[in-house]
Amino acid sequence: MALFGLGRRRSTVGLDIGSGLIKVVVIDHSSGEPELTRVATTPVLADAIVEGEVMDHAVVAEAIRGLFTGIKQKRVVVAVGGRDVIVKKIQVDRMKEGDAAEVVRWEAQQHVPFDIEGVELDFQVLDPDGDGLQMDVLLVAAKRELVETKVTLLADAGLQPEKVDVDAFALHNAFELSYPEAMEGVAALVNIGHEVSNINILQDGIPLLSRDLSIGTRKFREDLQRDLGMSSEDAEAILSAGEPRPELAQYVTTRGDEIAVGVERAAAFLQAASREASGIQQMYISGGGARIHGMADALNSRLGIPVEVANPLQRLRVREGVFDTMEVDRVAPLLMQSIGLALRT
């Protein structure tokens, strides 16, 4: 699902503008099987992006322009997310999908806590072949200002939007390709970013709930700086190394518990809202926080379910030479969203 799009292309460029790191990937769709042909990343100047909001457009636009050196295609797929995006499963009377737009828009007014005239709306019928009197619809609404701000940033960087997606759907898109076995039952996908951890709960492959927590790798870095007197650079190096460090263990436990509580609350909310919802059976983590040594174990210990570091490359064909200058195992968890964006056709 995307908020708007402009047709299919031979290659798709996914641009993930994170608070700590900007990632761009290019996927070639010409052979029928997607192939990753390019990956580039660049750090973002501290506080240029805060909680997803771009504070310094010039700095961020310049960083993006630098990533596109050698990339001819200037149409990109990007995502919006955060508190100004609502994703909700609703039910409406069964009808043809082409006739549902007005009905869904009316229903959205009952579920979206924004002025309906100031949002971009999209929806997807989840059971188009059903025969019941009602049908399940996944509704997504984003404040128009949020979308327009992202489009303006792209223009400043010399780019144009091919599609504007929702971050949770982009994560799901890459996850579905990499883990088809997780499309049965209830699974949680948690992307632990620089400032925010995005929790997504799926049932039989359908995203039922998305929730953000204000916990990310920045909190870990600040813990190390405050308590151990480390520099920002040294703390970041420890977090990204993925190696056991005694001084890191207590923070992994503490912050891991905070993330686990967020997952537990999201699951409890979902079960209270739907009689059909069941408990989470498997959890996958991605993003920079997934690289922190012991994070998966800490979450497993608290939640009592299998927790795995997600790899969006494991079922994706990769062109030779793409990772010649990168350590693929360390980069892979960072690419879940950008790959999900570039898989859009």
C-alpha angles and dihedrals in degrees: 000000000000133000093234137346143185107214139278126312135189091244128025125207117210116200118192110189103197129179092245105023136019115216130192127185132178122210123191114215098177097104095052091250115081114245125193107228105168141019128183133167136183132183120245120234110257113276093002085118119028120186090339095309116118108231097177112035094180094055094045094044090052091050090051092048089054091055091055096060103130095011109112098186111088099180110094142180113233135172139226126205146148133083093329092064122076124196116183138158112229137172126232134171111285114263140138112296090237090060096046102077097088093042092049091048090053091047090048090064088064094051108031115082093207134082101278091218090062100053139082111230133198134162144185128207106232098196105033092159096049122119102206124115090253134040133211116243128188107218124198125185129178129182108257090226089060092054093044092051091053091048091050091052090052090050090052088054093049094254137119130213117250090179135354109215134180116257093231091053092048090053090048091050093058092039093054091054094047100040111031089158089065090061088086121071126000120318134171123217113194119187108198105201135175097280106358136045113211115210118202123181118197130191116197088341095308117119105234103169139015123188134170127220122198091232125106144135090291089069090054091049092049090049091056093044094048100042102031101030094239124159118247090250094051092047091049091049091054092049095049097042094077092214129128112266121175093214091057100051099082092052093048089054095046098043091038089057090052091053091045091052089053090052091047092051093048091050092047091050091050093049091048091050097047130037089203095058117103134190124290111269101184136015130204125191130202139164129066092308091061088066093060109109113251097013095116091047092049092052092045091052093052099039100035094222132107112277121194134182104242119233113199090190100061096093098022120098111236123203115236114268098022093117099032091119097035137068098241097202091055096044099044099077089054094057103061095104098038091049090048089053094048091049088067112106 
